[in-house]
Amino acid sequence: MRQKDIVDGVAVFVAAAEAGSFSEAARRLGISPSAVSQSIGSLEERLGTSLFRRSTRSLSLTDVGNDYLLAAAPALSQLRQAAEEASGRAGRPAGPLRLTMPRAPFDLLIAGALVDFQNNYPDVELEIAVEARLIDIVKQGYDAGLRYGNCIEKDMVAVQVAPRSEAVLVASPEYLRDRPKPRVPGDLLDHRAVMCRSQITGLVLPWNLESGGDSVQIAPPAPTIVHDLASQIDLTVRGLGIVNAPAAYVSSLVGAGKLERVLPSWSSPMEPVFLYFPSRRHQSAALRAFVAFLKGCSVPSLNGSGQAKPTVHDLAQGVMAG
């Protein structure tokens, strides 16, 4: 086989294998689905074997295709790294950087830093999906994600970007005006609640509350289920019910009198926030720049305490295997 034939189509094959579909691979590569199909068909013809099982509804790797991916993906990453270093891109980050994260980390940690990041790295093409669902970032084509510590897969590398924090119960003054204010956690069962559903179990997430050494789990009946945090807060301000939200997210609304704390001696502990990415893959120059940039940024107090803001570098304990 000629040397050119060995490398032709490999990048397209890896993209299709990781995306799980030709159309998604085409979108990521900026080419047509027919071009993806043709490139992979030519590669299979040169190799003399099928790499994918195709049907009208699904695409999966053959055993040979899976073995080929295990060898080709790391080799492709090394080639890309070599190309970056040879062209000087390692010192001048450029190209796409796709990130996924929930609403709270985006609003509290990332949104305020993006202007400075883009000013420092204008050649980086940022794409950010703000979503509650847990996804396979490799399969979906993301370079990295932000999640709370208890939601990260074991095979990921993680960098802590915010410490442990807490969520607090809040409601609007209008909602509380004509109702008896809860005095103990059990009173919450008599109130309307705005809650979310677990993207892992499919169950409505209860409120796990702590006060001193005491803890209790509350599952209000017939809650209004809303997955986007900003929408939960908006509905709560409008008087729909009680929500359990990150303290830093609602502190300004509490200060402005639009929300009030409910059971202020009780709160829900929240895990630290981590930036995470696959340990087996080469980090692009854009991702390395983003990690370094976050380490130098100031982060807000996620408990809404108003204390001095440490840098992410102060909080992070280095890169650690999950």
Backbone bond lengths (Angstrom), bond angles and torsions (degrees), N, CA, C in turn:
res aa  C-N    CA-C-N  psi(-1)  N-CA   C-N-CA  omega(-1)  CA-C   N-CA-C  phi
1 M - - - 1.467 - - 1.521 109.70 -
2 R 1.324 116.99 134.13 1.448 120.82 179.73 1.523 110.52 -66.63
3 Q 1.361 115.40 152.98 1.461 118.83 -177.81 1.526 111.56 -59.70
4 K 1.329 116.74 -38.73 1.465 120.47 179.65 1.527 110.55 -62.26
5 D 1.338 116.72 -38.00 1.447 120.41 -178.99 1.528 112.11 -66.88
6 I 1.338 117.28 -26.11 1.458 120.88 -178.18 1.523 111.22 -67.64
7 V 1.340 117.68 -38.82 1.462 120.51 -174.30 1.520 113.53 -97.23
8 D 1.324 118.14 -19.89 1.468 119.99 -179.37 1.527 111.39 -60.59
9 G 1.304 116.97 127.68 1.453 122.02 175.18 1.520 115.37 84.89
10 V 1.340 118.09 -5.63 1.464 119.46 -176.73 1.530 110.99 -65.98
11 A 1.336 117.02 -44.29 1.464 119.80 179.99 1.523 111.18 -62.12
12 V 1.331 116.15 -38.51 1.457 120.07 178.82 1.529 109.94 -67.37
13 F 1.328 117.14 -41.77 1.463 121.03 178.39 1.525 111.22 -60.45
14 V 1.331 117.71 -47.26 1.469 121.32 -179.29 1.527 110.19 -62.21
15 A 1.330 116.78 -42.43 1.465 120.00 179.20 1.525 110.99 -61.77
16 A 1.329 117.32 -42.83 1.461 121.11 -179.82 1.529 111.21 -67.27
17 A 1.335 116.62 -40.30 1.468 120.30 179.82 1.519 111.22 -64.46
18 E 1.336 117.24 -41.65 1.454 120.77 -179.17 1.524 111.57 -74.39
19 A 1.329 117.34 -32.61 1.468 120.75 -179.25 1.525 111.93 -79.30
20 G 1.315 116.81 -29.31 1.460 120.33 -178.27 1.508 113.90 81.49
21 S 1.334 117.23 6.79 1.469 120.25 176.69 1.517 109.08 -161.74
22 F 1.335 115.89 150.46 1.460 120.88 178.33 1.526 110.67 -68.83
23 S 1.318 117.08 -38.45 1.469 119.84 -177.01 1.523 111.48 -66.82
24 E 1.348 117.54 -40.40 1.459 119.95 178.37 1.523 110.61 -69.11
25 A 1.339 117.22 -38.78 1.461 120.09 175.90 1.519 110.48 -61.75
26 A 1.324 116.88 -40.22 1.463 121.06 178.66 1.520 110.79 -61.82
27 R 1.342 116.31 -41.84 1.459 119.82 179.22 1.516 111.51 -62.67
28 R 1.338 116.39 -42.84 1.463 119.80 -179.43 1.525 111.96 -68.15
29 L 1.323 116.56 -34.29 1.467 120.38 -176.96 1.519 112.79 -87.92
30 G 1.323 117.08 -13.59 1.454 120.33 -179.26 1.512 113.77 75.99
31 I 1.342 116.43 29.56 1.460 120.97 177.97 1.531 108.16 -127.64
32 S 1.330 117.19 177.74 1.461 120.61 -178.29 1.528 110.97 -83.85
33 P 1.334 118.11 153.57 1.468 120.85 175.60 1.517 112.39 -58.12
34 S 1.341 117.66 -34.71 1.465 119.68 178.77 1.520 111.24 -66.51
35 A 1.348 116.68 -34.07 1.463 119.90 177.32 1.527 110.58 -67.19
36 V 1.334 116.69 -38.09 1.465 120.63 176.21 1.518 110.01 -62.75
37 S 1.326 117.14 -48.74 1.462 121.83 -179.33 1.518 111.42 -60.01
38 Q 1.323 116.18 -42.98 1.459 120.19 -178.94 1.520 111.27 -66.32
39 S 1.341 116.97 -42.05 1.462 120.90 -179.36 1.529 111.01 -63.30
40 I 1.347 116.36 -44.58 1.460 119.45 -179.62 1.521 110.84 -70.27
41 G 1.322 117.38 -36.61 1.467 120.04 176.29 1.511 111.66 -60.99
42 S 1.327 117.15 -40.79 1.466 120.89 178.08 1.516 111.23 -66.11
43 L 1.347 116.14 -39.72 1.466 119.95 178.22 1.519 110.37 -63.28
44 E 1.322 117.61 -44.94 1.463 121.06 179.30 1.524 110.89 -62.78
45 E 1.314 117.14 -37.79 1.461 120.30 179.52 1.525 111.06 -65.55
46 R 1.327 116.16 -40.63 1.469 118.83 179.25 1.526 111.34 -68.49
47 L 1.346 116.14 -36.76 1.462 119.84 -179.98 1.524 112.14 -77.94
48 G 1.315 116.22 -19.56 1.458 120.33 179.77 1.511 113.94 75.01
49 T 1.356 117.01 26.58 1.453 120.37 179.75 1.515 109.79 -157.31
50 S 1.322 117.01 159.50 1.460 121.70 177.41 1.525 110.03 -85.83
51 L 1.309 115.82 135.94 1.458 121.57 177.97 1.531 111.90 -100.06
52 F 1.338 116.42 -23.88 1.462 121.60 -178.88 1.521 110.93 -125.61
53 R 1.339 114.99 148.80 1.463 121.75 164.76 1.526 106.31 -96.95
54 R 1.308 117.18 122.92 1.450 121.47 -175.39 1.520 110.47 -112.28
55 S 1.323 115.33 140.98 1.460 121.41 169.34 1.516 106.96 -144.50
56 T 1.302 117.11 176.03 1.463 119.75 -178.49 1.525 112.01 -67.94
57 R 1.346 116.80 -19.97 1.468 119.44 -175.40 1.516 114.48 -117.84
58 S 1.319 117.92 -12.28 1.465 118.17 -174.81 1.520 111.54 -147.16
59 L 1.313 113.58 161.53 1.464 122.16 177.41 1.516 107.15 -139.92
60 S 1.327 117.23 126.72 1.460 120.50 179.53 1.517 109.09 -143.06
61 L 1.328 115.04 156.88 1.455 120.81 -179.74 1.530 110.97 -78.44
62 T 1.313 116.14 142.26 1.460 120.50 167.52 1.519 108.18 -75.04
63 D 1.327 117.50 172.35 1.465 120.07 176.62 1.521 110.74 -60.30
64 V 1.328 116.15 -41.55 1.463 119.82 177.54 1.520 110.09 -64.57
65 G 1.340 116.19 -41.99 1.459 120.30 179.46 1.506 112.46 -61.85
66 N 1.327 116.99 -39.44 1.464 120.53 178.67 1.527 111.02 -65.10
67 D 1.347 116.57 -43.77 1.470 119.89 177.31 1.525 111.05 -63.33
68 Y 1.331 115.87 -38.88 1.462 120.31 -179.87 1.531 110.45 -65.65
69 L 1.344 116.66 -39.26 1.464 120.57 178.70 1.522 111.22 -64.03
70 L 1.334 117.13 -42.26 1.465 121.05 -179.53 1.522 112.06 -60.52
71 A 1.331 116.50 -30.91 1.463 120.16 178.47 1.525 111.59 -89.60
72 A 1.338 116.90 -37.58 1.464 120.36 -172.61 1.520 113.01 -77.13
73 A 1.335 117.99 -38.04 1.466 120.05 -175.65 1.530 112.56 -61.90
74 P 1.358 119.72 -49.23 1.466 118.52 177.26 1.527 112.57 -62.90
75 A 1.335 116.82 -38.12 1.468 119.66 178.98 1.526 110.46 -63.63
76 L 1.335 117.19 -40.44 1.463 120.93 178.75 1.524 110.71 -64.86
77 S 1.335 116.81 -39.83 1.461 120.10 177.56 1.518 111.65 -61.49
78 Q 1.337 116.39 -40.71 1.457 120.04 178.48 1.525 111.33 -65.57
79 L 1.311 116.83 -38.82 1.465 120.48 177.21 1.526 110.94 -63.92
80 R 1.332 116.13 -41.72 1.453 119.24 179.04 1.520 111.18 -64.68
81 Q 1.338 116.70 -40.90 1.454 120.23 178.49 1.521 110.56 -63.28
82 A 1.320 116.42 -42.99 1.456 120.12 178.79 1.528 110.93 -62.39
83 A 1.330 116.40 -39.80 1.463 120.09 179.30 1.519 111.02 -65.24
84 E 1.347 116.53 -40.84 1.458 120.20 178.44 1.520 110.98 -61.52
85 E 1.331 115.59 -46.82 1.453 119.49 -177.69 1.523 111.47 -66.37
86 A 1.335 116.06 -38.62 1.465 119.68 -179.65 1.523 112.07 -67.99
87 S 1.332 117.08 -35.15 1.460 120.45 -177.31 1.517 113.14 -89.72
88 G 1.331 115.68 -4.93 1.454 119.28 179.65 1.508 114.28 87.84
89 R 1.349 117.80 3.72 1.447 119.88 -178.25 1.516 112.95 -69.59
90 A 1.334 117.12 -20.74 1.458 118.81 178.22 1.516 110.15 -62.89
91 G 1.335 117.47 -30.36 1.453 121.81 176.47 1.512 112.60 -92.72
92 R 1.327 119.21 -10.27 1.462 123.92 -179.25 1.519 107.80 -133.42
93 P 1.335 117.38 81.23 1.464 120.19 -175.60 1.521 112.39 -53.80
94 A 1.320 115.58 136.54 1.455 121.21 -178.88 1.521 108.65 -154.42
95 G 1.324 114.93 169.93 1.448 120.35 175.51 1.512 112.74 92.27
96 P 1.336 117.30 -178.17 1.469 121.66 -174.81 1.514 113.45 -72.53
97 L 1.324 115.33 145.98 1.465 122.91 173.35 1.517 106.60 -138.93
98 R 1.341 116.67 108.20 1.466 122.70 -176.06 1.528 109.52 -105.77
99 L 1.338 115.42 125.29 1.449 122.15 -176.65 1.523 110.41 -126.69
100 T 1.341 116.21 151.51 1.460 121.47 174.95 1.518 108.75 -133.00
101 M 1.342 116.57 143.85 1.468 120.31 -176.91 1.523 110.51 -166.97
102 P 1.339 117.63 157.58 1.464 120.79 174.47 1.528 110.85 -72.96
103 R 1.336 115.34 171.38 1.451 121.21 -177.17 1.526 113.37 -61.56
104 A 1.336 117.87 -48.07 1.463 120.01 -173.66 1.524 112.56 -60.93
105 P 1.353 120.43 -51.54 1.462 118.46 177.55 1.533 113.18 -59.88
106 F 1.338 116.59 -36.14 1.471 118.23 178.58 1.521 110.80 -62.75
107 D 1.331 116.60 -51.71 1.459 119.94 -176.00 1.526 112.19 -67.30
108 L 1.337 117.14 -40.22 1.457 120.55 -172.09 1.527 113.80 -86.47
109 L 1.334 117.15 -30.31 1.463 120.03 -172.69 1.520 114.48 -114.28
110 I 1.316 117.43 -36.95 1.457 120.88 -167.45 1.520 113.71 -100.50
111 A 1.325 117.66 -45.68 1.463 120.90 -172.09 1.530 112.39 -54.03
112 G 1.323 116.29 -43.17 1.458 119.49 -177.89 1.514 114.28 -69.79
113 A 1.340 117.04 -17.24 1.468 119.99 -177.70 1.519 113.23 -97.98
114 L 1.334 117.95 -10.58 1.463 120.27 -171.02 1.521 113.45 -67.55
115 V 1.343 117.60 -36.65 1.465 119.30 -179.57 1.523 110.02 -62.42
116 D 1.334 116.36 -46.77 1.466 119.56 179.25 1.525 111.15 -63.68
117 F 1.345 116.58 -39.62 1.459 119.20 179.91 1.526 110.69 -62.74
118 Q 1.334 117.57 -46.41 1.463 120.00 -179.54 1.526 111.85 -67.49
119 N 1.339 116.73 -32.20 1.463 119.22 176.04 1.520 110.87 -66.23
120 N 1.336 116.56 -36.61 1.472 120.71 -179.71 1.527 112.05 -78.90
121 Y 1.334 116.76 -31.15 1.466 121.20 -176.22 1.531 109.31 -130.55
122 P 1.325 117.40 71.40 1.475 120.24 -174.50 1.520 114.15 -66.76
123 D 1.333 118.09 -17.52 1.460 120.22 -178.05 1.525 113.00 -89.13
124 V 1.338 117.13 -3.50 1.458 120.50 176.90 1.523 108.55 -83.94
125 E 1.337 115.98 129.08 1.466 122.08 -177.88 1.534 108.59 -99.46
126 L 1.332 115.94 97.02 1.468 121.04 -175.61 1.526 112.24 -80.11
127 E 1.323 115.21 136.88 1.466 121.94 169.70 1.522 107.12 -136.27
128 I 1.331 116.81 121.80 1.460 121.29 -174.66 1.518 110.08 -124.67
129 A 1.329 115.76 125.18 1.465 121.31 175.06 1.527 107.66 -101.75
130 V 1.339 116.41 115.40 1.458 121.37 176.70 1.526 107.30 -95.64
131 E 1.328 116.58 106.85 1.461 120.94 -172.34 1.517 110.28 -152.50
132 A 1.316 115.89 150.51 1.465 121.10 -177.69 1.523 112.15 -84.12
133 R 1.342 117.14 -27.68 1.462 119.49 -171.93 1.530 111.68 -69.45
134 L 1.310 115.29 148.85 1.448 121.77 175.40 1.524 108.58 -86.97
135 I 1.318 116.89 130.15 1.458 120.35 -177.03 1.517 110.20 -129.52
136 D 1.318 115.87 164.31 1.460 123.08 171.92 1.525 106.56 -84.62
137 I 1.333 117.42 103.84 1.463 119.35 -172.99 1.521 112.07 -66.43
138 V 1.333 117.88 -28.82 1.461 120.18 177.72 1.525 109.78 -69.25
139 K 1.323 116.48 -49.36 1.457 120.44 -177.80 1.516 111.36 -64.86
140 Q 1.337 117.51 -35.85 1.456 121.62 -177.89 1.525 112.97 -86.29
141 G 1.333 117.08 -1.92 1.452 120.36 173.55 1.513 115.76 81.70
142 Y 1.352 117.93 23.00 1.458 120.34 176.54 1.526 110.23 -91.85
143 D 1.319 116.13 147.34 1.461 120.90 178.25 1.522 110.90 -79.66
144 A 1.323 117.09 -34.09 1.464 120.65 -177.25 1.521 108.78 -162.31
145 G 1.328 114.76 169.31 1.454 120.13 177.02 1.513 110.43 -144.77
146 L 1.315 116.55 165.28 1.458 122.73 171.58 1.514 107.65 -116.42
147 R 1.310 116.69 131.34 1.456 121.57 178.40 1.528 108.93 -150.52
148 Y 1.333 114.33 159.73 1.451 118.55 171.64 1.520 108.84 -70.45
149 G 1.340 116.30 151.31 1.460 121.66 -168.26 1.500 116.19 -56.13
150 N 1.343 117.50 -30.25 1.466 119.65 -177.12 1.520 112.53 -83.22
151 C 1.337 117.84 7.52 1.463 120.88 -177.83 1.526 112.02 -118.86
152 I 1.319 118.88 17.94 1.461 121.98 -174.41 1.524 109.97 -107.50
153 E 1.312 116.28 132.60 1.466 120.97 179.25 1.527 110.41 -65.07
154 K 1.337 115.33 153.02 1.459 121.11 -174.96 1.524 113.58 -68.25
155 D 1.359 117.64 -22.99 1.455 119.14 -176.24 1.529 112.45 -91.95
156 M 1.340 117.13 14.12 1.454 121.24 179.49 1.530 111.17 -98.41
157 V 1.312 116.02 152.45 1.458 122.50 168.73 1.520 106.83 -94.13
158 A 1.330 117.89 136.52 1.460 120.88 -174.09 1.521 111.62 -131.48
159 V 1.326 115.91 142.42 1.459 123.34 174.78 1.525 107.39 -120.53
160 Q 1.323 116.97 121.11 1.455 119.60 -179.37 1.528 110.08 -70.16
161 V 1.333 117.04 129.31 1.458 120.81 -179.58 1.523 112.86 -119.20
162 A 1.306 118.46 -4.80 1.467 121.61 174.46 1.517 108.41 -157.84
163 P 1.338 117.42 146.73 1.465 120.79 -176.56 1.518 112.39 -79.65
164 R 1.319 115.64 -179.44 1.459 120.68 173.98 1.523 109.21 -59.67
165 S 1.308 115.63 149.51 1.457 120.29 -178.86 1.515 108.88 -144.42
166 E 1.332 116.30 -160.62 1.449 119.06 -178.82 1.516 110.53 -146.89
167 A 1.335 115.07 155.86 1.463 122.33 171.22 1.519 107.59 -109.42
168 V 1.336 116.24 149.53 1.458 120.81 -177.39 1.526 109.50 -129.37
169 L 1.312 115.75 155.05 1.459 122.22 177.54 1.528 109.55 -84.96
170 V 1.333 116.04 130.88 1.462 120.64 179.28 1.527 109.85 -141.24
171 A 1.327 114.92 155.95 1.464 122.32 175.18 1.516 107.53 -152.04
172 S 1.316 116.76 163.96 1.464 120.51 179.76 1.527 110.24 -78.87
173 P 1.337 117.46 151.31 1.471 119.71 175.64 1.529 112.01 -57.36
174 E 1.340 116.50 -35.06 1.458 120.07 179.55 1.527 111.36 -63.32
175 Y 1.328 116.41 -41.58 1.466 119.82 179.80 1.530 110.65 -64.68
176 L 1.325 116.57 -40.98 1.461 120.66 -174.47 1.524 112.91 -80.68
177 R 1.335 117.15 -15.73 1.463 120.20 -172.21 1.527 112.28 -60.96
178 D 1.316 117.03 -44.20 1.465 120.94 -174.00 1.516 113.29 -104.04
179 R 1.321 116.51 16.74 1.462 120.79 -179.25 1.514 109.75 -129.39
180 P 1.325 117.02 149.76 1.473 118.70 175.62 1.531 110.07 -66.86
181 K 1.322 115.80 126.37 1.462 120.44 -177.62 1.530 109.79 -70.73
182 P 1.342 117.76 134.14 1.481 119.93 179.43 1.529 111.52 -58.02
183 R 1.323 115.80 135.78 1.464 120.61 178.39 1.526 111.52 -112.74
184 V 1.334 115.95 -24.26 1.469 121.97 175.07 1.520 107.14 -136.01
185 P 1.354 118.62 157.21 1.467 120.25 -177.08 1.523 114.41 -52.47
186 G 1.314 118.18 -35.57 1.456 120.50 -178.89 1.521 113.19 -61.19
187 D 1.344 116.87 -24.72 1.469 120.35 179.60 1.526 111.60 -66.55
188 L 1.331 117.39 -20.28 1.466 120.87 -179.16 1.527 111.53 -63.57
189 L 1.324 117.16 -23.29 1.467 120.82 -179.02 1.519 112.08 -67.22
190 D 1.334 116.55 -16.38 1.460 120.86 179.49 1.527 111.99 -97.07
191 H 1.323 117.19 10.91 1.472 121.02 -176.93 1.521 111.10 -120.35
192 R 1.338 114.84 158.26 1.464 120.50 172.84 1.518 108.63 -75.70
193 A 1.323 115.88 142.53 1.465 121.06 -176.60 1.526 110.17 -129.22
194 V 1.334 115.60 146.12 1.464 122.81 172.65 1.520 106.11 -108.92
195 M 1.344 117.50 117.68 1.456 121.46 -171.53 1.524 110.43 -136.15
196 C 1.321 116.49 178.66 1.463 120.83 177.86 1.531 109.63 -130.71
197 R 1.326 115.03 165.15 1.459 121.76 -178.62 1.528 109.46 -105.27
198 S 1.319 117.01 139.07 1.459 120.94 177.75 1.517 110.33 -63.00
199 Q 1.340 116.25 131.33 1.453 120.82 176.92 1.533 111.53 -79.44
200 I 1.336 117.04 -4.60 1.465 122.05 179.16 1.524 110.76 -100.24
201 T 1.334 116.38 -51.70 1.463 120.47 -175.50 1.526 113.14 -95.59
202 G 1.325 117.49 -20.50 1.453 120.57 -175.91 1.514 113.33 81.40
203 L 1.330 117.61 1.56 1.461 121.99 -179.93 1.523 110.69 -93.01
204 V 1.326 116.21 151.53 1.455 120.73 174.31 1.525 108.42 -67.73
205 L 1.325 116.26 129.61 1.458 120.48 -175.51 1.529 110.77 -75.91
206 P 1.334 119.32 122.01 1.467 121.42 177.97 1.529 110.06 -72.76
207 W 1.314 115.65 168.89 1.457 121.50 174.99 1.524 108.52 -92.49
208 N 1.318 117.08 115.77 1.458 122.17 176.93 1.524 108.06 -97.99
209 L 1.317 116.08 104.00 1.454 122.08 -172.01 1.526 111.19 -106.33
210 E 1.336 114.98 146.25 1.462 121.21 178.22 1.520 109.76 -133.27
211 S 1.316 115.27 146.60 1.458 121.73 174.36 1.515 107.89 -150.40
212 G 1.334 115.99 113.03 1.457 118.84 -174.38 1.505 109.55 61.58
213 G 1.313 117.75 -123.48 1.458 120.78 178.14 1.514 113.31 -97.32
214 D 1.327 117.40 3.87 1.456 120.87 -177.82 1.527 110.63 -95.70
215 S 1.319 116.40 150.17 1.461 121.27 176.40 1.526 108.46 -143.90
216 V 1.337 115.51 150.67 1.458 121.09 -179.23 1.523 108.61 -152.67
217 Q 1.315 116.69 148.10 1.463 122.03 176.34 1.521 108.80 -111.92
218 I 1.332 115.38 126.44 1.462 121.37 -177.24 1.520 109.25 -119.56
219 A 1.329 116.48 131.29 1.465 122.46 176.70 1.525 108.63 -125.24
220 P 1.331 118.00 86.69 1.460 120.62 -178.89 1.525 111.78 -57.28
221 P 1.309 118.87 140.93 1.467 121.28 -179.07 1.531 111.40 -74.51
222 A 1.333 116.50 149.27 1.467 123.64 174.07 1.517 113.51 48.75
223 P 1.340 118.50 53.44 1.462 119.23 179.58 1.531 111.66 -74.56
224 T 1.310 115.67 161.79 1.462 121.11 167.59 1.522 106.63 -87.38
225 I 1.330 117.06 122.59 1.462 121.68 -174.48 1.525 109.69 -100.86
226 V 1.328 115.62 119.70 1.461 122.29 -179.90 1.525 107.16 -136.80
227 H 1.329 117.39 126.91 1.468 119.60 -173.42 1.522 114.31 -86.65
228 D 1.323 118.28 -24.12 1.454 120.76 -178.96 1.525 109.78 -88.84
229 L 1.335 116.61 126.22 1.460 121.15 -175.07 1.524 111.78 -62.95
230 A 1.328 117.24 -42.38 1.463 119.73 -179.60 1.524 110.76 -59.89
231 S 1.332 116.62 -38.07 1.462 120.21 178.45 1.523 110.90 -70.22
232 Q 1.319 117.65 -36.79 1.463 120.73 175.94 1.528 110.56 -58.78
233 I 1.341 115.60 -46.77 1.461 120.18 -178.45 1.531 110.42 -64.84
234 D 1.323 116.46 -42.43 1.460 120.47 -179.62 1.524 110.76 -60.01
235 L 1.325 117.07 -45.47 1.460 120.61 179.56 1.529 111.47 -65.15
236 T 1.319 116.42 -35.08 1.461 120.20 178.68 1.521 111.00 -67.93
237 V 1.323 117.53 -43.13 1.468 121.33 176.19 1.522 110.62 -59.61
238 R 1.333 116.34 -34.94 1.463 120.83 179.86 1.532 112.87 -75.75
239 G 1.346 116.81 -5.66 1.457 119.41 174.62 1.507 115.90 98.85
240 L 1.335 118.05 17.99 1.462 119.80 -177.13 1.519 112.73 -69.93
241 G 1.353 117.14 -40.38 1.459 118.92 -176.94 1.517 110.96 175.29
242 I 1.331 115.72 -152.72 1.462 123.30 -178.76 1.530 108.46 -105.01
243 V 1.326 116.52 140.21 1.454 121.62 176.91 1.520 109.21 -127.90
244 N 1.309 116.29 151.40 1.463 122.38 174.56 1.521 106.79 -108.17
245 A 1.335 117.70 106.98 1.462 122.09 -169.22 1.521 110.86 -131.01
246 P 1.357 117.16 155.81 1.467 119.77 177.06 1.522 111.41 -52.49
247 A 1.325 116.25 132.58 1.461 121.05 -174.87 1.524 111.91 -57.38
248 A 1.332 117.06 -42.09 1.457 119.76 -178.66 1.519 111.93 -65.61
249 Y 1.332 116.36 -28.46 1.456 120.77 -177.11 1.525 111.59 -71.48
250 V 1.333 117.16 -31.26 1.466 120.44 -175.19 1.517 113.34 -109.96
251 S 1.334 118.25 0.02 1.468 119.82 -174.32 1.525 112.23 -60.87
252 S 1.342 118.07 -39.93 1.466 120.15 -179.58 1.523 110.95 -68.61
253 L 1.327 117.74 -34.80 1.460 121.17 178.34 1.529 110.86 -69.50
254 V 1.337 115.98 -35.91 1.459 119.72 175.48 1.529 109.58 -66.58
255 G 1.328 115.61 -43.67 1.462 119.69 179.06 1.518 113.03 -62.34
256 A 1.353 115.66 -32.28 1.470 120.18 -179.56 1.519 112.60 -84.99
257 G 1.313 117.75 -1.91 1.444 120.93 178.82 1.517 114.70 81.15
258 K 1.336 117.77 8.23 1.463 120.37 179.13 1.522 112.09 -82.20
259 L 1.328 116.35 -22.39 1.461 122.03 175.32 1.520 108.60 -133.86
260 E 1.327 115.73 156.91 1.465 121.99 176.44 1.523 109.05 -127.52
261 R 1.331 115.22 145.63 1.465 118.90 174.00 1.530 109.27 -67.86
262 V 1.309 114.89 141.73 1.460 123.04 173.95 1.524 106.59 -115.39
263 L 1.327 117.67 132.18 1.465 121.66 -175.32 1.535 110.17 48.41
264 P 1.335 117.66 63.21 1.468 121.15 -172.85 1.525 115.22 -61.66
265 S 1.312 118.16 -17.06 1.477 119.46 178.16 1.528 112.24 -84.22
266 W 1.350 116.65 -4.99 1.456 121.39 179.87 1.531 109.97 -112.22
267 S 1.338 116.59 144.77 1.467 121.31 176.42 1.522 109.06 -154.28
268 S 1.324 115.37 169.77 1.468 121.18 -179.96 1.525 109.53 -113.59
269 P 1.336 118.79 123.66 1.466 120.07 178.61 1.525 111.24 -67.84
270 M 1.328 116.47 142.84 1.460 122.39 178.32 1.525 109.26 -123.01
271 E 1.327 116.14 140.38 1.457 121.95 -178.46 1.529 111.02 -67.59
272 P 1.339 118.33 160.12 1.468 120.88 172.87 1.530 110.49 -61.08
273 V 1.319 116.24 158.67 1.458 121.46 177.23 1.530 108.47 -98.32
274 F 1.342 115.62 135.36 1.458 121.36 -179.40 1.526 110.38 -124.12
275 L 1.332 115.37 141.29 1.460 121.56 163.25 1.517 105.94 -88.27
276 Y 1.330 117.53 127.65 1.459 119.84 -175.63 1.526 111.10 -133.24
277 F 1.334 114.68 154.57 1.462 121.10 -178.28 1.521 108.23 -158.37
278 P 1.337 118.05 161.79 1.471 120.88 -176.38 1.529 111.44 -66.41
279 S 1.319 115.94 132.12 1.457 119.99 -178.63 1.516 112.51 -75.46
280 R 1.355 117.12 -22.12 1.458 119.27 -174.49 1.519 112.87 -85.59
281 R 1.336 117.86 -6.66 1.450 120.33 -174.16 1.523 111.25 -110.23
282 H 1.330 114.63 152.65 1.453 121.09 175.92 1.519 110.64 -67.27
283 Q 1.327 116.10 134.81 1.455 119.81 175.27 1.525 109.32 -81.78
284 S 1.309 116.97 129.72 1.459 120.20 176.71 1.521 109.81 -69.56
285 A 1.333 115.75 161.81 1.458 120.08 176.99 1.523 110.67 -60.75
286 A 1.338 117.01 -34.61 1.461 120.59 179.15 1.527 110.97 -64.74
287 L 1.336 116.80 -41.85 1.464 119.67 179.35 1.522 110.88 -68.09
288 R 1.338 116.73 -42.00 1.468 119.42 177.93 1.525 110.57 -59.46
289 A 1.324 116.45 -40.37 1.464 120.38 179.42 1.525 110.78 -65.30
290 F 1.332 116.67 -39.12 1.463 120.21 -179.01 1.526 110.75 -66.91
291 V 1.326 116.88 -42.53 1.470 120.52 178.46 1.523 109.85 -61.39
292 A 1.341 116.71 -47.27 1.462 120.55 -179.68 1.524 111.09 -63.31
293 F 1.332 116.44 -38.24 1.456 120.33 -179.76 1.524 110.91 -64.62
294 L 1.340 117.13 -44.70 1.457 120.52 179.66 1.532 111.40 -62.23
295 K 1.311 116.58 -35.76 1.463 119.64 -179.34 1.523 111.62 -65.53
296 G 1.323 117.38 -23.38 1.454 120.67 -179.97 1.505 114.01 -96.59
297 C 1.359 117.35 -4.45 1.469 121.05 -177.46 1.519 111.12 -84.38
298 S 1.322 115.56 152.39 1.455 120.33 169.70 1.515 108.77 -82.87
299 V 1.323 115.80 139.40 1.464 119.42 178.49 1.516 108.90 -115.27
300 P 1.334 118.08 147.07 1.459 120.53 179.50 1.513 111.74 -72.01
301 S 1.313 115.64 158.97 1.458 118.98 170.61 1.517 108.56 -68.63
302 L 1.326 116.92 118.54 1.457 119.75 -176.85 1.531 112.14 -78.37
303 N 1.330 116.76 -0.22 1.454 120.03 173.08 1.522 111.09 -100.29
304 G 1.337 116.19 3.05 1.456 119.71 178.57 1.509 112.94 65.65
305 S 1.347 117.00 30.32 1.461 120.15 -174.22 1.510 113.17 -84.56
306 G 1.345 116.91 -17.87 1.446 119.86 -178.83 1.510 113.42 76.36
307 Q 1.320 118.69 12.52 1.451 121.55 179.19 1.516 110.10 -75.37
308 A 1.328 116.26 171.37 1.461 121.30 -179.85 1.518 110.11 -56.93
309 K 1.331 115.09 145.53 1.458 120.54 -174.34 1.532 110.75 -94.13
310 P 1.327 118.68 114.28 1.453 120.60 174.32 1.520 109.85 -75.72
311 T 1.308 116.43 161.42 1.460 119.06 173.95 1.509 109.18 -82.39
312 V 1.335 115.38 160.96 1.455 119.86 176.75 1.514 109.81 -60.76
313 H 1.331 116.43 -33.80 1.471 119.79 178.98 1.529 110.42 -61.12
314 D 1.338 116.50 -36.87 1.452 119.17 178.10 1.517 111.91 -66.25
315 L 1.342 116.01 -32.92 1.453 120.65 -176.21 1.511 113.22 -83.67
316 A 1.333 115.33 -35.71 1.454 119.41 -175.32 1.519 110.11 -68.57
317 Q 1.277 115.39 145.27 1.465 121.27 177.78 1.515 109.66 -111.36
318 G 1.337 114.29 35.43 1.458 119.53 -179.77 1.504 111.05 85.75
319 V 1.319 115.64 -179.82 1.459 122.20 177.34 1.520 107.78 -86.50
320 M 1.328 116.64 126.81 1.457 118.49 -177.87 1.509 110.71 -131.35
321 A 1.300 115.01 145.20 1.473 119.23 177.40 1.510 107.99 -72.90
322 G 1.358 114.21 135.43 1.461 118.39 -179.36 1.491 111.88 -70.16
